[in-house]
Amino acid sequence: MYSYQLYSSRNYPPLAKTLKMLAEVGYKDTEGFGGLYSDEAALAALTEGLKANGLTMSTGHVGLPMIEEKPDFVIKMAKAVGMKKVYCPHVMPADRPKDGKGWRKFGKRLQKAGAPLRAAGLGFGWHNHDFEFSGCADNTVPMFQILKGGDDLELEMDVAWVIRGGGDPLAWIEAFKGRISAAHVKDIAPKGENLAEDGWADVGHGTVDWKAIMAALKKAGVKYFVMEHDNPADDRRFASRSLASAKGL
């Protein structure tokens, strides 16, 4: 299923406008992020907007503090929008472990935090950036330790961040097939290009070998493919061109 991470359009409010645009260019599914369901009022607006535009929200990002402190609300939110998978998306630099033992402990923390969500029938896992692949002082790789510490954790693989972190996405797909339940489909511009867009590119218009990677992800059983761009100069351009590219793979 092809989806759209609404974080890509955070700089193009209001939400109602974004949802209408996505429906117009052909999306059926979306992925949420924390600010869209920070409280009851935000959740109500999101639910109404999705319904009005014929959109679903199969996956979503939720910060670890909310998952740990308000699991009942996270479950309520997920059920309200029809979410099947919840991914914890980030940990701030100051809170990141320094070695493999610390990252494995962090994986266990995630495992514990996700227990109420899994009990409610939701998939739960981690969404990577680049720092999980850059290695620690003790020569361990954080991503490996996180998944080893959290036996039941799923992974939403952000392929472009794996590459920026120095990892080989094809090798990681092979290593963790069966645990990768979703993927962020984003692209990297050639070096020195798209600097105003933080070096990202529309899917199919950058340097990532999406033909090979998409084939490997599908072979590994990945179901959700989420278009994302961290800083598009034109979110409609990004949304439409990326969906067209993904469908052509």
DOROTOR-804594 format. One record per residue: residue in three letters; x, y, z of N, C-alpha, C in turn; residue number from 1. Coordinates in pm, whole numbers, plus 50000, padded with zeros to 5 digits. Example, Ala and Ser with C-alpha at 12.3 -4.5 7.8 and 13.67 -1.06 7.14 Angstrom:
// DOROTOR-804594
ALA / 51319 / 49431 / 50780 / 51230 / 49550 / 50780 / 51320 / 49670 / 50780 / 1
SER / 51285 / 49775 / 50708 / 51367 / 49894 / 50714 / 51290 / 50003 / 50787 / 2
END
This chain:
// DOROTOR-804594
MET / 50084 / 49880 / 50000 / 50000 / 50000 / 50000 / 50088 / 50125 / 50000 / 1
TYR / 50061 / 50217 / 49910 / 50137 / 50341 / 49904 / 50069 / 50448 / 49991 / 2
SER / 50151 / 50514 / 50069 / 50100 / 50607 / 50169 / 50182 / 50736 / 50166 / 3
TYR / 50142 / 50833 / 50248 / 50209 / 50963 / 50251 / 50228 / 51006 / 50395 / 4
GLN / 50353 / 51031 / 50434 / 50382 / 51080 / 50569 / 50346 / 51229 / 50576 / 5
LEU / 50247 / 51260 / 50656 / 50195 / 51397 / 50663 / 50296 / 51496 / 50719 / 6
TYR / 50400 / 51447 / 50783 / 50509 / 51534 / 50828 / 50570 / 51609 / 50709 / 7
SER / 50566 / 51549 / 50592 / 50622 / 51611 / 50472 / 50555 / 51745 / 50442 / 8
SER / 50430 / 51760 / 50485 / 50353 / 51882 / 50455 / 50330 / 51968 / 50579 / 9
ARG / 50411 / 51947 / 50682 / 50390 / 52023 / 50806 / 50405 / 52173 / 50786 / 10
ASN / 50481 / 52214 / 50684 / 50502 / 52357 / 50658 / 50399 / 52414 / 50560 / 11
TYR / 50297 / 52334 / 50529 / 50194 / 52377 / 50433 / 50054 / 52361 / 50494 / 12
PRO / 50028 / 52431 / 50605 / 49895 / 52419 / 50667 / 49789 / 52487 / 50582 / 13
PRO / 49661 / 52461 / 50612 / 49611 / 52375 / 50718 / 49607 / 52228 / 50678 / 14
LEU / 49582 / 52141 / 50775 / 49574 / 51999 / 50748 / 49468 / 51966 / 50644 / 15
ALA / 49353 / 52033 / 50653 / 49243 / 52006 / 50559 / 49288 / 52025 / 50414 / 16
LYS / 49370 / 52125 / 50391 / 49421 / 52152 / 50257 / 49512 / 52038 / 50209 / 17
THR / 49597 / 51990 / 50299 / 49688 / 51881 / 50264 / 49610 / 51754 / 50232 / 18
LEU / 49513 / 51721 / 50313 / 49436 / 51599 / 50290 / 49360 / 51605 / 50158 / 19
LYS / 49307 / 51720 / 50127 / 49237 / 51738 / 49999 / 49334 / 51720 / 49883 / 20
MET / 49453 / 51778 / 49895 / 49554 / 51766 / 49791 / 49594 / 51621 / 49769 / 21
LEU / 49613 / 51546 / 49876 / 49653 / 51406 / 49865 / 49547 / 51322 / 49793 / 22
ALA / 49422 / 51348 / 49826 / 49314 / 51276 / 49759 / 49311 / 51311 / 49610 / 23
GLU / 49336 / 51436 / 49578 / 49334 / 51480 / 49439 / 49444 / 51416 / 49355 / 24
VAL / 49563 / 51395 / 49414 / 49673 / 51339 / 49335 / 49675 / 51186 / 49338 / 25
GLY / 49582 / 51124 / 49413 / 49568 / 50981 / 49404 / 49603 / 50896 / 49524 / 26
TYR / 49632 / 50958 / 49638 / 49662 / 50878 / 49757 / 49533 / 50825 / 49820 / 27
LYS / 49545 / 50708 / 49882 / 49436 / 50650 / 49957 / 49469 / 50637 / 50105 / 28
ASP / 49599 / 50636 / 50135 / 49643 / 50611 / 50272 / 49743 / 50716 / 50316 / 29
THR / 49753 / 50736 / 50447 / 49845 / 50834 / 50504 / 49915 / 50776 / 50626 / 30
GLU / 50020 / 50846 / 50668 / 50087 / 50814 / 50794 / 50091 / 50941 / 50878 / 31
GLY / 50054 / 50929 / 51004 / 50048 / 51044 / 51092 / 50176 / 51066 / 51171 / 32
PHE / 50183 / 51182 / 51236 / 50293 / 51213 / 51328 / 50234 / 51282 / 51450 / 33
GLY / 50313 / 51290 / 51556 / 50265 / 51329 / 51687 / 50176 / 51451 / 51696 / 34
GLY / 50211 / 51558 / 51626 / 50135 / 51681 / 51637 / 49992 / 51670 / 51587 / 35
LEU / 49962 / 51569 / 51508 / 49828 / 51553 / 51452 / 49729 / 51492 / 51550 / 36
TYR / 49781 / 51431 / 51656 / 49693 / 51370 / 51755 / 49747 / 51394 / 51896 / 37
SER / 49787 / 51518 / 51919 / 49844 / 51554 / 52048 / 49740 / 51560 / 52159 / 38
ASP / 49612 / 51580 / 52122 / 49505 / 51584 / 52222 / 49373 / 51547 / 52154 / 39
GLU / 49267 / 51550 / 52230 / 49136 / 51509 / 52179 / 49090 / 51596 / 52063 / 40
ALA / 49112 / 51727 / 52074 / 49066 / 51819 / 51969 / 49139 / 51792 / 51837 / 41
ALA / 49271 / 51774 / 51847 / 49350 / 51745 / 51726 / 49307 / 51613 / 51665 / 42
LEU / 49282 / 51514 / 51748 / 49241 / 51384 / 51699 / 49106 / 51393 / 51627 / 43
ALA / 49014 / 51471 / 51683 / 48882 / 51487 / 51621 / 48894 / 51552 / 51483 / 44
ALA / 48979 / 51654 / 51473 / 48999 / 51722 / 51345 / 49062 / 51629 / 51242 / 45
LEU / 49157 / 51549 / 51286 / 49224 / 51454 / 51197 / 49125 / 51349 / 51147 / 46
THR / 49048 / 51293 / 51238 / 48952 / 51189 / 51201 / 48850 / 51242 / 51101 / 47
GLU / 48801 / 51362 / 51126 / 48704 / 51424 / 51036 / 48766 / 51451 / 50899 / 48
GLY / 48890 / 51501 / 50898 / 48956 / 51532 / 50771 / 48982 / 51409 / 50687 / 49
LEU / 49025 / 51301 / 50749 / 49049 / 51178 / 50676 / 48919 / 51127 / 50613 / 50
LYS / 48813 / 51124 / 50692 / 48685 / 51075 / 50643 / 48633 / 51160 / 50527 / 51
ALA / 48646 / 51292 / 50540 / 48593 / 51382 / 50438 / 48663 / 51364 / 50304 / 52
ASN / 48787 / 51314 / 50305 / 48864 / 51300 / 50182 / 48883 / 51155 / 50139 / 53
GLY / 48813 / 51066 / 50205 / 48822 / 50925 / 50166 / 48958 / 50863 / 50191 / 54
LEU / 49028 / 50911 / 50293 / 49163 / 50863 / 50322 / 49164 / 50775 / 50447 / 55
THR / 49260 / 50685 / 50452 / 49284 / 50605 / 50571 / 49418 / 50644 / 50632 / 56
MET / 49445 / 50594 / 50752 / 49574 / 50616 / 50817 / 49617 / 50484 / 50879 / 57
SER / 49688 / 50404 / 50802 / 49725 / 50270 / 50846 / 49840 / 50268 / 50944 / 58
THR / 49926 / 50370 / 50940 / 50043 / 50374 / 51026 / 50059 / 50514 / 51085 / 59
GLY / 50134 / 50521 / 51195 / 50157 / 50651 / 51256 / 50279 / 50653 / 51345 / 60
HIS / 50337 / 50771 / 51360 / 50450 / 50793 / 51450 / 50399 / 50853 / 51580 / 61
VAL / 50447 / 50800 / 51691 / 50410 / 50850 / 51823 / 50536 / 50853 / 51908 / 62
GLY / 50560 / 50966 / 51975 / 50678 / 50981 / 52058 / 50678 / 50888 / 52177 / 63
LEU / 50797 / 50850 / 52221 / 50810 / 50756 / 52332 / 50746 / 50806 / 52461 / 64
PRO / 50757 / 50935 / 52497 / 50690 / 50981 / 52619 / 50539 / 50955 / 52619 / 65
MET / 50474 / 50980 / 52506 / 50329 / 50955 / 52500 / 50299 / 50806 / 52507 / 66
ILE / 50381 / 50725 / 52441 / 50359 / 50581 / 52444 / 50373 / 50528 / 52586 / 67
GLU / 50473 / 50579 / 52659 / 50496 / 50530 / 52795 / 50397 / 50588 / 52896 / 68
GLU / 50361 / 50715 / 52878 / 50278 / 50783 / 52978 / 50129 / 50777 / 52949 / 69
LYS / 50091 / 50765 / 52821 / 49949 / 50768 / 52785 / 49914 / 50657 / 52686 / 70
PRO / 49945 / 50531 / 52721 / 49918 / 50422 / 52627 / 49769 / 50409 / 52593 / 71
ASP / 49681 / 50438 / 52688 / 49538 / 50427 / 52661 / 49493 / 50526 / 52554 / 72
PHE / 49550 / 50647 / 52560 / 49514 / 50747 / 52459 / 49571 / 50707 / 52322 / 73
VAL / 49693 / 50654 / 52321 / 49753 / 50610 / 52194 / 49667 / 50501 / 52130 / 74
ILE / 49620 / 50408 / 52211 / 49535 / 50300 / 52160 / 49403 / 50359 / 52109 / 75
LYS / 49345 / 50450 / 52185 / 49220 / 50514 / 52144 / 49239 / 50588 / 52012 / 76
MET / 49348 / 50662 / 52003 / 49378 / 50736 / 51880 / 49392 / 50642 / 51762 / 77
ALA / 49469 / 50536 / 51780 / 49493 / 50442 / 51671 / 49363 / 50378 / 51623 / 78
LYS / 49280 / 50340 / 51717 / 49151 / 50280 / 51681 / 49063 / 50380 / 51608 / 79
ALA / 49067 / 50507 / 51650 / 48981 / 50610 / 51591 / 49012 / 50632 / 51444 / 80
VAL / 49140 / 50625 / 51406 / 49178 / 50651 / 51266 / 49202 / 50523 / 51187 / 81
GLY / 49185 / 50407 / 51251 / 49204 / 50281 / 51182 / 49349 / 50239 / 51167 / 82
MET / 49434 / 50288 / 51255 / 49577 / 50259 / 51247 / 49606 / 50113 / 51281 / 83
LYS / 49696 / 50053 / 51204 / 49736 / 49915 / 51227 / 49875 / 49904 / 51291 / 84
LYS / 49960 / 50002 / 51263 / 50098 / 49999 / 51311 / 50134 / 50133 / 51374 / 85
VAL / 50202 / 50127 / 51489 / 50253 / 50246 / 51556 / 50405 / 50235 / 51564 / 86
TYR / 50473 / 50342 / 51523 / 50619 / 50342 / 51526 / 50670 / 50457 / 51612 / 87
CYS / 50764 / 50426 / 51700 / 50833 / 50530 / 51775 / 50941 / 50586 / 51683 / 88
PRO / 50944 / 50719 / 51659 / 51023 / 50771 / 51549 / 51161 / 50828 / 51579 / 89
HIS / 51196 / 50850 / 51706 / 51319 / 50927 / 51726 / 51358 / 50928 / 51874 / 90
VAL / 51484 / 50954 / 51899 / 51531 / 50983 / 52033 / 51634 / 51095 / 52021 / 91
MET / 51620 / 51195 / 52106 / 51705 / 51313 / 52096 / 51852 / 51279 / 52126 / 92
PRO / 51946 / 51355 / 52068 / 52089 / 51326 / 52087 / 52130 / 51311 / 52233 / 93
ALA / 52080 / 51397 / 52319 / 52119 / 51392 / 52460 / 52073 / 51265 / 52529 / 94
ASP / 51971 / 51199 / 52474 / 51915 / 51079 / 52535 / 51963 / 50951 / 52470 / 95
ARG / 52052 / 50961 / 52374 / 52097 / 50842 / 52303 / 52206 / 50769 / 52381 / 96
PRO / 52195 / 50638 / 52392 / 52301 / 50560 / 52457 / 52435 / 50576 / 52385 / 97
LYS / 52541 / 50544 / 52457 / 52676 / 50563 / 52403 / 52740 / 50433 / 52355 / 98
ASP / 52683 / 50320 / 52393 / 52744 / 50193 / 52355 / 52636 / 50089 / 52326 / 99
GLY / 52682 / 49973 / 52282 / 52589 / 49869 / 52244 / 52502 / 49822 / 52359 / 100
LYS / 52559 / 49812 / 52478 / 52482 / 49770 / 52594 / 52367 / 49867 / 52621 / 101
GLY / 52396 / 49996 / 52606 / 52294 / 50097 / 52628 / 52184 / 50091 / 52524 / 102
TRP / 52222 / 50067 / 52398 / 52122 / 50057 / 52293 / 52036 / 49932 / 52309 / 103
ARG / 52096 / 49824 / 52356 / 52017 / 49703 / 52378 / 51916 / 49727 / 52491 / 104
LYS / 51960 / 49799 / 52593 / 51869 / 49836 / 52703 / 51756 / 49924 / 52651 / 105
PHE / 51792 / 50014 / 52558 / 51688 / 50099 / 52497 / 51587 / 50014 / 52421 / 106
GLY / 51635 / 49912 / 52351 / 51545 / 49821 / 52281 / 51449 / 49751 / 52378 / 107
LYS / 51500 / 49714 / 52494 / 51415 / 49652 / 52596 / 51311 / 49752 / 52648 / 108
ARG / 51353 / 49878 / 52659 / 51258 / 49983 / 52701 / 51145 / 49997 / 52599 / 109
LEU / 51181 / 49997 / 52472 / 51079 / 50003 / 52367 / 50988 / 49881 / 52372 / 110
GLN / 51048 / 49766 / 52394 / 50970 / 49642 / 52402 / 50864 / 49654 / 52512 / 111
LYS / 50904 / 49704 / 52628 / 50812 / 49719 / 52740 / 50707 / 49825 / 52711 / 112
ALA / 50748 / 49937 / 52651 / 50655 / 50046 / 52621 / 50547 / 50002 / 52524 / 113
GLY / 50582 / 49916 / 52431 / 50487 / 49873 / 52330 / 50394 / 49762 / 52372 / 114
ALA / 50416 / 49705 / 52489 / 50335 / 49590 / 52533 / 50185 / 49619 / 52536 / 115
PRO / 50140 / 49733 / 52591 / 49995 / 49760 / 52590 / 49939 / 49774 / 52449 / 116
LEU / 50017 / 49829 / 52358 / 49971 / 49847 / 52220 / 49959 / 49712 / 52151 / 117
ARG / 50058 / 49626 / 52171 / 50051 / 49492 / 52110 / 49934 / 49413 / 52168 / 118
ALA / 49909 / 49431 / 52298 / 49797 / 49361 / 52361 / 49663 / 49407 / 52304 / 119
ALA / 49660 / 49531 / 52253 / 49538 / 49586 / 52192 / 49528 / 49552 / 52044 / 120
GLY / 49623 / 49473 / 51993 / 49617 / 49429 / 51855 / 49692 / 49514 / 51756 / 121
LEU / 49773 / 49608 / 51805 / 49849 / 49696 / 51718 / 49991 / 49644 / 51698 / 122
GLY / 50045 / 49663 / 51579 / 50187 / 49638 / 51559 / 50264 / 49755 / 51616 / 123
PHE / 50382 / 49728 / 51671 / 50462 / 49836 / 51730 / 50609 / 49816 / 51699 / 124
GLY / 50675 / 49927 / 51667 / 50818 / 49917 / 51638 / 50888 / 50049 / 51634 / 125
TRP / 51005 / 50049 / 51574 / 51096 / 50163 / 51570 / 51110 / 50213 / 51427 / 126
HIS / 51121 / 50344 / 51413 / 51149 / 50407 / 51283 / 51289 / 50467 / 51291 / 127
ASN / 51375 / 50429 / 51199 / 51515 / 50472 / 51207 / 51543 / 50606 / 51140 / 128
HIS / 51654 / 50666 / 51183 / 51718 / 50777 / 51112 / 51858 / 50729 / 51074 / 129
ASP / 51955 / 50819 / 51070 / 52090 / 50777 / 51031 / 52177 / 50731 / 51147 / 130
PHE / 52154 / 50786 / 51267 / 52245 / 50761 / 51378 / 52247 / 50615 / 51423 / 131
GLU / 52142 / 50539 / 51391 / 52138 / 50399 / 51432 / 52233 / 50311 / 51352 / 132
PHE / 52291 / 50366 / 51246 / 52378 / 50288 / 51158 / 52523 / 50335 / 51158 / 133
SER / 52550 / 50442 / 51232 / 52684 / 50500 / 51226 / 52783 / 50435 / 51321 / 134
GLY / 52737 / 50347 / 51409 / 52827 / 50275 / 51497 / 52857 / 50350 / 51625 / 135
CYS / 52900 / 50274 / 51726 / 52935 / 50330 / 51857 / 53084 / 50318 / 51881 / 136
ALA / 53128 / 50374 / 51992 / 53270 / 50368 / 52027 / 53318 / 50225 / 52045 / 137
ASP / 53226 / 50134 / 52083 / 53266 / 49994 / 52103 / 53243 / 49911 / 51976 / 138
ASN / 53228 / 49980 / 51862 / 53214 / 49915 / 51731 / 53086 / 49833 / 51716 / 139
THR / 52985 / 49864 / 51794 / 52855 / 49801 / 51776 / 52765 / 49894 / 51695 / 140
VAL / 52665 / 49837 / 51630 / 52571 / 49913 / 51548 / 52440 / 49928 / 51626 / 141
PRO / 52399 / 50051 / 51659 / 52279 / 50070 / 51741 / 52155 / 49999 / 51689 / 142
MET / 52133 / 50000 / 51558 / 52010 / 49940 / 51505 / 52003 / 49791 / 51537 / 143
PHE / 52115 / 49724 / 51525 / 52118 / 49582 / 51556 / 52088 / 49558 / 51702 / 144
GLN / 52144 / 49643 / 51788 / 52124 / 49627 / 51932 / 51980 / 49657 / 51973 / 145
ILE / 51919 / 49758 / 51911 / 51779 / 49791 / 51941 / 51689 / 49671 / 51912 / 146
LEU / 51706 / 49613 / 51794 / 51620 / 49502 / 51755 / 51653 / 49375 / 51833 / 147
LYS / 51776 / 49363 / 51878 / 51811 / 49248 / 51960 / 51754 / 49262 / 52101 / 148
GLY / 51752 / 49386 / 52151 / 51697 / 49410 / 52284 / 51546 / 49399 / 52286 / 149
GLY / 51482 / 49440 / 52177 / 51337 / 49433 / 52168 / 51295 / 49320 / 52076 / 150
ASP / 51276 / 49203 / 52131 / 51252 / 49083 / 52050 / 51131 / 49095 / 51958 / 151
ASP / 51028 / 49168 / 52005 / 50904 / 49176 / 51928 / 50891 / 49305 / 51848 / 152
LEU / 50994 / 49388 / 51851 / 50986 / 49515 / 51781 / 50985 / 49496 / 51630 / 153
GLU / 50896 / 49568 / 51564 / 50899 / 49575 / 51419 / 50988 / 49693 / 51379 / 154
LEU / 51020 / 49700 / 51253 / 51102 / 49810 / 51201 / 51033 / 49876 / 51083 / 155
GLU / 51019 / 50007 / 51091 / 50982 / 50084 / 50974 / 51114 / 50140 / 50919 / 156
MET / 51160 / 50083 / 50812 / 51291 / 50120 / 50759 / 51282 / 50247 / 50673 / 157
ASP / 51350 / 50350 / 50719 / 51365 / 50470 / 50636 / 51492 / 50449 / 50554 / 158
VAL / 51471 / 50407 / 50432 / 51581 / 50362 / 50346 / 51685 / 50472 / 50323 / 159
ALA / 51640 / 50594 / 50296 / 51735 / 50701 / 50267 / 51821 / 50735 / 50390 / 160
TRP / 51761 / 50726 / 50508 / 51840 / 50751 / 50628 / 51940 / 50638 / 50652 / 161
VAL / 51904 / 50515 / 50617 / 52001 / 50405 / 50627 / 52124 / 50439 / 50543 / 162
ILE / 52099 / 50485 / 50421 / 52210 / 50519 / 50331 / 52291 / 50634 / 50386 / 163
ARG / 52225 / 50738 / 50435 / 52298 / 50852 / 50491 / 52379 / 50813 / 50615 / 164
GLY / 52335 / 50708 / 50682 / 52408 / 50660 / 50799 / 52522 / 50566 / 50764 / 165
GLY / 52540 / 50540 / 50635 / 52649 / 50453 / 50591 / 52613 / 50307 / 50580 / 166
GLY / 52483 / 50275 / 50593 / 52440 / 50137 / 50586 / 52400 / 50096 / 50445 / 167
ASP / 52397 / 49966 / 50423 / 52352 / 49909 / 50295 / 52209 / 49860 / 50314 / 168
PRO / 52111 / 49928 / 50258 / 51972 / 49888 / 50283 / 51941 / 49747 / 50238 / 169
LEU / 52000 / 49700 / 50128 / 51973 / 49565 / 50081 / 52022 / 49461 / 50183 / 170
ALA / 52136 / 49488 / 50245 / 52189 / 49397 / 50346 / 52100 / 49396 / 50470 / 171
TRP / 52051 / 49512 / 50509 / 51964 / 49520 / 50626 / 51828 / 49456 / 50598 / 172
ILE / 51778 / 49471 / 50479 / 51651 / 49406 / 50444 / 51665 / 49255 / 50454 / 173
GLU / 51776 / 49203 / 50405 / 51800 / 49060 / 50413 / 51816 / 49015 / 50558 / 174
ALA / 51887 / 49094 / 50638 / 51914 / 49057 / 50777 / 51788 / 49056 / 50863 / 175
PHE / 51696 / 49148 / 50835 / 51579 / 49163 / 50922 / 51446 / 49142 / 50850 / 176
LYS / 51450 / 49066 / 50740 / 51324 / 49035 / 50673 / 51235 / 48959 / 50770 / 177
GLY / 51108 / 48993 / 50767 / 51015 / 48936 / 50864 / 50986 / 49032 / 50977 / 178
ARG / 51078 / 49127 / 51000 / 51056 / 49226 / 51106 / 51032 / 49366 / 51048 / 179
ILE / 51060 / 49384 / 50919 / 51036 / 49513 / 50854 / 50893 / 49513 / 50803 / 180
SER / 50808 / 49593 / 50867 / 50666 / 49592 / 50831 / 50626 / 49713 / 50747 / 181
ALA / 50712 / 49814 / 50743 / 50684 / 49934 / 50662 / 50817 / 49995 / 50620 / 182
ALA / 50811 / 50080 / 50518 / 50932 / 50147 / 50471 / 50900 / 50290 / 50430 / 183
HIS / 50991 / 50381 / 50461 / 50979 / 50517 / 50410 / 51047 / 50522 / 50275 / 184
VAL / 50970 / 50567 / 50177 / 51018 / 50576 / 50040 / 51056 / 50722 / 50016 / 185
LYS / 51185 / 50750 / 50028 / 51235 / 50886 / 50006 / 51363 / 50877 / 49927 / 186
ASP / 51406 / 50988 / 49871 / 51519 / 50984 / 49780 / 51621 / 51091 / 49818 / 187
ILE / 51743 / 51070 / 49773 / 51855 / 51159 / 49802 / 51902 / 51225 / 49674 / 188
ALA / 51911 / 51357 / 49675 / 51956 / 51430 / 49557 / 52106 / 51407 / 49535 / 189
PRO / 52152 / 51421 / 49410 / 52297 / 51414 / 49385 / 52370 / 51516 / 49472 / 190
LYS / 52492 / 51486 / 49508 / 52571 / 51572 / 49596 / 52576 / 51714 / 49542 / 191
GLY / 52544 / 51809 / 49628 / 52548 / 51950 / 49592 / 52419 / 52004 / 49533 / 192
GLU / 52321 / 51916 / 49510 / 52193 / 51958 / 49453 / 52083 / 51960 / 49559 / 193
ASN / 51977 / 52037 / 49531 / 51861 / 52047 / 49619 / 51898 / 52088 / 49762 / 194
LEU / 51995 / 52178 / 49773 / 52040 / 52219 / 49905 / 51930 / 52290 / 49983 / 195
ALA / 51843 / 52361 / 49913 / 51732 / 52429 / 49980 / 51630 / 52330 / 50035 / 196
GLU / 51638 / 52206 / 49986 / 51548 / 52100 / 50034 / 51628 / 51998 / 50116 / 197
ASP / 51735 / 52045 / 50178 / 51819 / 51963 / 50266 / 51879 / 51842 / 50196 / 198
GLY / 51894 / 51851 / 50063 / 51958 / 51743 / 49990 / 51868 / 51625 / 49958 / 199
TRP / 51738 / 51638 / 49985 / 51645 / 51531 / 49952 / 51589 / 51553 / 49811 / 200
ALA / 51528 / 51450 / 49756 / 51471 / 51458 / 49622 / 51336 / 51387 / 49619 / 201
ASP / 51256 / 51418 / 49519 / 51132 / 51343 / 49497 / 51170 / 51199 / 49463 / 202
VAL / 51088 / 51107 / 49504 / 51116 / 50966 / 49479 / 51129 / 50941 / 49328 / 203
GLY / 51235 / 50872 / 49291 / 51260 / 50844 / 49150 / 51337 / 50952 / 49078 / 204
HIS / 51369 / 51060 / 49149 / 51442 / 51172 / 49090 / 51572 / 51199 / 49165 / 205
GLY / 51620 / 51097 / 49235 / 51744 / 51110 / 49311 / 51839 / 50995 / 49281 / 206
THR / 51921 / 50961 / 49380 / 52028 / 50864 / 49359 / 52000 / 50726 / 49417 / 207
VAL / 51892 / 50710 / 49492 / 51861 / 50581 / 49554 / 51812 / 50483 / 49448 / 208
ASP / 51864 / 50361 / 49453 / 51826 / 50257 / 49358 / 51693 / 50196 / 49401 / 209
TRP / 51586 / 50270 / 49380 / 51457 / 50226 / 49431 / 51403 / 50102 / 49360 / 210
LYS / 51443 / 50079 / 49238 / 51394 / 49959 / 49168 / 51438 / 49833 / 49241 / 211
ALA / 51565 / 49825 / 49275 / 51618 / 49708 / 49345 / 51569 / 49702 / 49488 / 212
ILE / 51565 / 49816 / 49554 / 51526 / 49818 / 49695 / 51378 / 49787 / 49712 / 213
MET / 51294 / 49842 / 49626 / 51151 / 49813 / 49635 / 51125 / 49665 / 49613 / 214
ALA / 51194 / 49606 / 49518 / 51177 / 49463 / 49492 / 51216 / 49381 / 49615 / 215
ALA / 51325 / 49420 / 49680 / 51371 / 49347 / 49798 / 51273 / 49363 / 49914 / 216
LEU / 51220 / 49483 / 49931 / 51123 / 49507 / 50039 / 50996 / 49426 / 50018 / 217
LYS / 50947 / 49424 / 49895 / 50826 / 49347 / 49867 / 50851 / 49197 / 49887 / 218
LYS / 50967 / 49151 / 49846 / 51002 / 49010 / 49866 / 51009 / 48976 / 50014 / 219
ALA / 51049 / 49075 / 50096 / 51060 / 49054 / 50240 / 50925 / 49065 / 50311 / 220
GLY / 50820 / 49094 / 50236 / 50686 / 49097 / 50294 / 50641 / 49231 / 50347 / 221
VAL / 50711 / 49338 / 50313 / 50672 / 49471 / 50359 / 50540 / 49510 / 50294 / 222
LYS / 50450 / 49566 / 50375 / 50315 / 49597 / 50327 / 50293 / 49746 / 50303 / 223
TYR / 50354 / 49831 / 50387 / 50326 / 49974 / 50381 / 50448 / 50050 / 50327 / 224
PHE / 50426 / 50128 / 50222 / 50532 / 50206 / 50158 / 50493 / 50354 / 50167 / 225
VAL / 50567 / 50428 / 50248 / 50528 / 50564 / 50285 / 50618 / 50667 / 50219 / 226
MET / 50560 / 50751 / 50132 / 50637 / 50857 / 50069 / 50670 / 50965 / 50172 / 227
GLU / 50797 / 51007 / 50174 / 50835 / 51113 / 50267 / 50946 / 51200 / 50208 / 228
HIS / 50939 / 51326 / 50239 / 51043 / 51425 / 50206 / 51047 / 51518 / 50326 / 229
ASP / 51164 / 51535 / 50386 / 51173 / 51614 / 50509 / 51155 / 51763 / 50489 / 230
ASN / 51178 / 51811 / 50367 / 51167 / 51956 / 50347 / 51141 / 51991 / 50200 / 231
PRO / 51026 / 51951 / 50147 / 50997 / 51979 / 50005 / 50966 / 52126 / 49981 / 232
ALA / 51015 / 52180 / 49870 / 50984 / 52319 / 49834 / 50840 / 52331 / 49784 / 233
ASP / 50784 / 52220 / 49741 / 50647 / 52216 / 49690 / 50592 / 52078 / 49725 / 234
ASP / 50504 / 52072 / 49824 / 50460 / 51940 / 49870 / 50370 / 51869 / 49769 / 235
ARG / 50293 / 51945 / 49690 / 50211 / 51880 / 49588 / 50299 / 51818 / 49480 / 236
ARG / 50402 / 51889 / 49439 / 50497 / 51835 / 49341 / 50557 / 51705 / 49394 / 237
PHE / 50605 / 51710 / 49518 / 50665 / 51591 / 49578 / 50565 / 51476 / 49585 / 238
ALA / 50445 / 51505 / 49633 / 50344 / 51400 / 49650 / 50309 / 51333 / 49518 / 239
SER / 50285 / 51413 / 49416 / 50240 / 51357 / 49288 / 50353 / 51285 / 49214 / 240
ARG / 50470 / 51347 / 49208 / 50580 / 51283 / 49135 / 50625 / 51155 / 49205 / 241
SER / 50627 / 51155 / 49336 / 50674 / 51039 / 49411 / 50578 / 50923 / 49398 / 242
LEU / 50448 / 50950 / 49405 / 50350 / 50843 / 49389 / 50360 / 50782 / 49250 / 243
ALA / 50375 / 50867 / 49149 / 50388 / 50817 / 49013 / 50512 / 50728 / 48998 / 244
SER / 50623 / 50771 / 49057 / 50746 / 50692 / 49048 / 50730 / 50558 / 49118 / 245
ALA / 50671 / 50562 / 49236 / 50655 / 50437 / 49314 / 50567 / 50338 / 49240 / 246
LYS / 50461 / 50387 / 49181 / 50371 / 50297 / 49107 / 50439 / 50239 / 48984 / 247
GLY / 50542 / 50307 / 48933 / 50611 / 50261 / 48814 / 50722 / 50163 / 48841 / 248
LEU / 50753 / 50140 / 48968 / 50863 / 50049 / 49003 / 50823 / 49902 / 48983 / 249
END
